[in-house]
Amino acid sequence: MPSYINTEMILESISDGVFTVDMDWKINFFNKAAERITGIKRQDAIGKRCNSVFKSDMCQNQCALSTTIKSGKPIIGRSGFIINQQGQKIPISLSTAVLRDTQSNIVGVAETFRDLSEIHSLRKELQGEVSIGDMISHAKSMQHLHELIPALARSDSSVLIQAQTGTGKELVARAIHNLGPRRNFPFVALNCAALPETLLEAELFGYVRGAFTGADTNKQGRLEVAGQGTLFLDEIGEIPPAMQAKLLRVLQENIYEPLGSNQSKQLNARIIAATNQNLPDLIQKGLFRQDLYYRLNVVPLSLPPLKDRKEDIPLLIEHFINQFNTRQNKHIQGVCPSALALLISHSYHGNVRELENIIERAFVLCQDGLIQVTHLPEELQKLEQKKTLNTTSLQHCKIQNERTAIMQALKNNNNHRLKTANELGIHKTTLFRKMKKLGIK
């Protein structure tokens, strides 16, 4: 090796993250790749304990560094994930080795880790999983939406999202905003059903000092705050008739006046509206303006309810578990097969929001390991006891639930079939036979 090349230069040039800790678990080396993968600056990591720097699913019971210190043996290619500075989950493969001084005494541990995000994305693509912004799905009923959103993001046309409450209307709007040229400008949301008419007008258009009693200063409206970004108007069907006329003028002329002002302001934001109501029915009843409906409904989007895309339930459960693990600093590994079967068979009148609330509730009761049936709401537990389903439906549910339970157990055990069979309480040959019958590779 040439004299001008040293070990540190090599470690700084490789694409894998590398860091080392001493026997007090304090980081004393942190290379450039580690900075890039984690989003953590070197100066913010050096001298600090590794568990205060990293957010990982392995920092508690499965700490690779601790295992290596105790055994003196390296760990090669262990899978896991870290949470970077932006709160994103980064799948990694890591390896560890002890560091020894000239007398062969252990003085610390080194860890290398590789970002597997691209491989993870390719695997999800092969499995038919699609992710747009915070929306994840592999349901066929969502395919048209995933194909349409990127095209909508490039346009400035008004969009009307029609869907039941809790299906993720705001996620669709955010995805359109984040994938388009306005992504560097604000995304502003306003729930039109949450405010009375007078407050709604003030929130939307803003007001000037003296416009009404209590208006001591000028205030920007949501139209102005959005700037060149996106204004998302949720529950647009709840807007009173007088406000509908004012909003129509904004959309027709791209101008508006704050309350108490006689000076017009230019509308620069894109408008995306959403409703859980049938607007044509409201038009027939004289409760919604037809001309406003046509202005908003340039591009209609329909978001299917969760009961029509149940194949997404395991995917959404995994997403919410990762989310709550990060927020609550827990290490819940997943859902047991029996609980998963109940979650899939539920009807979800509250859609995705209801599923999220169920998982959040389970996190209160479950401290670690797998979420069990006892961690689910009582009404879900009672589903297990219902015997009123007809034979055909019951058989169909049984097949679907059995397939989902096996796939979830395989995932929990990193596709190790013997461990999977043990978790499911069946013999491994029974597992192989069921996998073949159900078409599980």
Secondary structure, DSSP 8 states (H G I E B T S, - for coil): --TT--HHHHHHHSSSEEEEEETTSBEEEE-HHHHHHH---HHHHTTSBHHHH--BTTSSTT-HHHHHHHH---EEEEEEEEE-TTS-EEEEEEEEEEEE-TT--EEEEEEEEEE-HHHHHHHHHHTT-EEETTEEE--GGGHHHHHHHHHHHT----EEEEE-TTS-HHHHHHHHHHTSTTTTS-EEEEEGGGS-HHHHHHHHHEE-TTSSTT--S-EE-HHHHHTTSEEEEESGGGS-HHHHHHHHHHHHHSEE--BT--S-EE--SEEEEEESS-HHHHHHTTSS-HHHHHHHTTEEEEE--GGG-GGGHHHHHHHHHHHHHHHHT-EEEEE-HHHHHHHHH---TTHHHHHHHHHHHHHHH--EEEE-GGGS-HHHHGGGG---S-HHHHHHHHHHHHHHHHHHHHHHTTT-HHHHHHHHTS-HHHHHHHHHHHT--
